[in-house]
Amino acid sequence: MKFKRTERIGAIVKILSDNPNKVFTLSHFTEKFNAAKSTVSEDILVVKNVFEKLDLGKVITIAGAAGGVKYIPKISAKDNEVFLNEICKKIDDSSRILSGGFLYMIDLIYSPEISSKIGKIFASYIDYSEADYIVTIETKGIPMALMTAKAMNLPLLIIRKDTKASEGSSLNITYVSGSKNIVQTMTLPRKALKEGSKVILIDDFMRGGGTLKGMQDLMNEFNAEVIGKGVLISTTTPNEKLVKDYVSLIDLTEIDELNGTIKVEPNKNFITD
C-alpha cells in the first residue's frame, strides 16, 4: 500500500511523539510506508523543522548503520510559564489547605494531562543522558515519576514504605521526615536495582528534604549514583534543605490555615529563557 506524504508525516509525528527517546531506523519507516529511504528522509526533515519552529521538542537524526531518528521532549520557557501559572492558580484555593500545613493535590498530580507535562518539563531540565532509572517513593509521586520515565524512556522504580512478600528480599532503611520529624521506613527489593546504576529521584512535595535525603541514602546502599533530583513543589522555608542540586518547579512561600491563604508561584528558573 502506498501512502501520501501528508499521511506519512502524520504517522511519523504520531510514532515519534508516542515513543520519546526511542531510536527508529529509517528501515522501520520505509517498510511501514513502502517508500524509499530518500522519501522518508525528506518526510523526517519536514517533521524536524516543524517541531523546532513550534518548540514542540527536538527530532534528532543519528547517522551510521545503527542510526535512525528519535524525538526528545522539550517544553519552552514560555509554555512552562503558562502551564505552571495555571497550576498555581488551581493550587491557590483555601479549600485545599489541610491540617498541619499540607495541601490537597491528588486531583492535580493524578491528572494524566498535568503529570505528562510535568514529566516533559523534568525531561527538559534534568540531564538524563547517563541515567539508568527513575526512582520515586509511593504514593503521590508515582504518576509524575511515571510520566517522567516515559519522557526519558527509562524504567521506573518505586520505593515502598513496607516490604512485600511478592518482591523477594528487600533492603530497608530508616529516615527522618523533614516536615514531621518522625522516623519512617523505606524499602526497595534487592533485585530491583543493579549495583553501580545511575538514577534520577522524583517526588511531589519537599519541605525540609528528609524524604529525598532518605531516598538518596537508600540509593547509596545499592552503590547507585544519584545524578538528578526533581520535585513538583518545594517550600521556601526552611531555606537550608537536607539535599542539594534539585529541580523544583513551584515555590510554596506560605500556607496560612487561620486566614485560609496560600502563596505559591512558579520557580523563575523555568519560566525565563
C-alpha positions in Angstrom: 0.0 0.0 0.0 1.3 3.5 -0.9 0.8 6.4 1.4 0.5 10.1 0.6 3.1 12.4 2.0 0.7 14.0 4.5 -0.2 10.5 5.7 3.4 9.5 6.2 4.2 12.8 8.0 1.2 12.4 10.3 2.2 8.8 11.1 5.9 9.8 11.8 4.7 12.5 14.2 2.4 10.1 16.0 5.1 7.3 16.3 7.9 9.6 17.5 5.8 11.6 20.0 4.3 8.3 21.4 7.8 6.9 21.9 10.1 9.7 23.2 13.9 9.0 23.2 13.4 5.7 21.3 15.5 5.4 18.1 13.6 4.3 15.0 15.7 3.2 12.0 14.9 4.6 8.5 14.1 1.0 7.5 11.3 0.9 10.1 9.6 3.7 8.2 10.5 2.5 4.7 8.9 -0.9 5.4 5.9 0.6 7.1 5.2 3.1 4.3 6.6 1.1 1.4 8.7 4.1 0.5 12.3 4.8 -0.4 14.8 6.0 2.2 15.3 9.3 0.4 11.5 9.9 0.6 11.3 9.0 4.3 14.4 11.2 5.0 12.6 14.2 3.4 9.5 13.5 5.5 11.6 13.4 8.7 13.2 16.7 7.8 9.8 18.3 7.5 8.8 16.9 10.9 12.1 18.1 12.4 11.7 21.6 11.1 8.1 21.9 12.3 8.9 20.6 15.8 11.7 23.1 16.1 9.7 26.1 14.8 6.8 25.4 17.2 9.1 24.5 20.2 7.5 21.0 20.3 10.8 19.3 21.2 13.7 18.0 19.1 13.8 15.4 16.3 17.3 14.1 16.2 18.7 12.1 13.3 21.5 9.7 14.0 24.0 8.8 11.3 25.5 5.4 10.6 24.4 1.8 10.2 22.9 1.7 13.7 21.4 5.2 13.3 17.9 6.5 12.7 15.7 9.1 14.3 14.3 9.9 17.7 12.1 12.5 19.4 13.4 14.3 22.5 10.6 16.0 24.5 11.3 19.6 25.4 9.0 22.4 26.6 9.8 26.0 26.0 10.1 28.5 28.8 7.0 30.3 27.6 4.9 27.1 27.6 6.3 26.3 31.1 5.2 29.8 32.3 1.7 29.3 31.0 1.4 25.8 32.4 2.9 26.4 35.8 0.8 29.6 36.3 -2.3 27.6 35.6 -1.3 25.0 38.2 -0.5 27.8 40.7 -4.0 29.3 40.2 -5.6 25.9 40.8 -3.4 25.4 44.0 -4.3 28.9 45.3 -7.6 27.7 46.8 -8.3 27.8 50.5 -10.3 24.6 50.3 -7.0 22.8 49.5 -5.5 23.6 52.9 -5.2 20.5 55.2 -4.3 20.4 58.9 -0.6 20.5 59.6 0.1 22.9 56.7 -0.4 20.4 53.9 -2.2 20.9 50.6 -4.7 18.6 48.8 -3.0 17.9 45.5 -4.3 14.5 44.4 -6.7 15.8 41.8 -3.9 17.6 40.1 -1.0 15.2 40.2 -3.2 12.2 39.3 -4.3 14.0 36.1 -2.6 12.3 33.1 -2.5 15.6 31.2 -0.8 17.5 34.1 1.5 14.7 35.1 2.5 14.3 31.4 3.5 17.9 31.1 5.4 17.8 34.4 7.3 14.8 33.1 8.3 16.7 30.0 9.5 19.7 32.0 11.7 17.4 34.1 13.0 15.9 30.9 13.8 19.4 29.6 15.8 20.5 32.6 17.4 17.3 34.1 20.3 15.8 32.3 19.3 12.1 31.9 21.8 11.1 29.2 23.6 8.7 31.5 20.6 7.7 33.7 19.5 4.1 34.1 16.4 4.5 36.2 13.8 7.0 37.5 13.1 6.4 41.2 10.2 7.6 43.3 8.5 6.7 46.6 4.9 5.7 47.0 2.3 7.0 46.5 1.6 10.6 45.3 4.8 11.0 43.3 4.1 7.9 41.2 2.1 9.5 38.3 4.6 12.3 37.6 7.5 9.9 38.0 5.9 7.5 35.5 5.4 10.3 33.0 9.0 11.5 33.6 10.2 7.9 32.9 8.2 7.8 29.7 9.6 11.2 28.6 13.1 10.0 29.3 12.5 6.4 28.1 13.8 5.0 31.3 12.4 2.3 33.7 10.7 3.4 36.9 11.4 2.0 40.3 9.1 2.6 43.2 10.3 2.7 46.8 7.8 1.3 49.3 7.2 2.1 52.9 6.8 -1.5 53.8 8.0 -4.8 52.3 6.0 -7.0 50.0 6.5 -10.8 50.1 5.9 -11.0 46.3 9.0 -8.8 45.7 11.6 -11.1 47.5 14.2 -9.9 49.9 14.4 -6.1 50.3 16.8 -3.5 51.6 15.3 -1.3 54.3 16.5 1.9 55.8 15.0 4.4 58.3 14.9 8.1 57.7 13.6 11.2 59.4 10.9 13.1 57.6 11.9 16.7 57.1 8.4 18.0 57.8 7.1 15.7 60.5 10.4 14.9 62.2 9.2 11.3 62.5 11.3 8.3 61.9 9.9 6.3 59.0 11.0 3.3 56.9 11.5 2.9 53.1 12.3 -0.3 51.3 13.3 -1.5 47.8 13.7 -5.1 46.5 17.3 -6.1 46.2 16.7 -7.4 42.6 15.2 -4.1 41.5 18.4 -2.0 41.1 21.7 -3.1 39.7 24.8 -2.1 41.6 26.5 1.0 40.1 23.4 2.3 38.4 22.8 6.0 37.9 19.3 7.2 38.9 17.1 10.3 39.0 14.9 10.9 42.0 11.4 12.3 41.6 8.9 13.4 44.3 5.8 15.5 44.5 6.5 17.7 47.6 9.5 18.8 49.6 9.7 20.8 52.8 12.9 20.0 54.7 14.2 17.4 52.2 14.0 14.5 54.6 12.3 12.1 52.1 14.6 12.9 49.3 17.6 12.5 51.6 16.3 9.1 52.7 15.9 8.1 49.0 19.4 9.2 48.3 20.7 7.2 51.3 18.9 4.2 50.1 20.5 4.5 46.7 23.9 4.7 48.4 23.1 1.3 50.0 22.8 -0.1 46.4 26.0 1.7 45.4 23.9 3.7 42.9 24.7 7.3 42.0 22.0 9.9 42.1 22.6 12.2 39.1 19.4 14.3 39.3 16.5 15.2 41.6 13.2 16.7 40.8 10.2 17.8 42.8 6.9 19.5 41.8 6.6 21.8 44.8 9.1 22.9 47.5 8.6 25.3 50.3 10.8 28.3 50.6 11.3 27.6 54.3 13.4 26.2 55.7 15.9 27.7 53.3 18.5 25.1 54.0 17.3 21.7 52.7 18.8 18.3 53.5 19.5 17.8 49.8 21.2 19.9 47.2 21.1 20.3 43.4 17.4 19.6 43.0 15.0 20.9 40.4 11.8 22.4 41.9 9.0 23.6 39.5 6.8 25.5 42.0 7.8 27.5 45.1 5.4 27.5 48.1 6.0 30.5 50.3 3.1 30.4 52.7 0.1 28.3 53.9 -2.0 30.2 56.5 -4.5 27.9 58.0 -6.1 30.6 60.1 -6.8 33.0 57.3 -7.1 30.4 54.5 -4.4 31.9 52.3 -1.8 30.2 50.1 1.2 31.9 48.4 2.6 29.9 45.5 4.4 30.8 42.3 6.4 29.1 39.5 10.1 28.8 40.1 11.5 31.6 37.9 14.3 29.4 36.6 11.8 27.5 34.5 9.8 30.4 33.0 12.6 32.5 31.6 15.0 31.7 28.8 
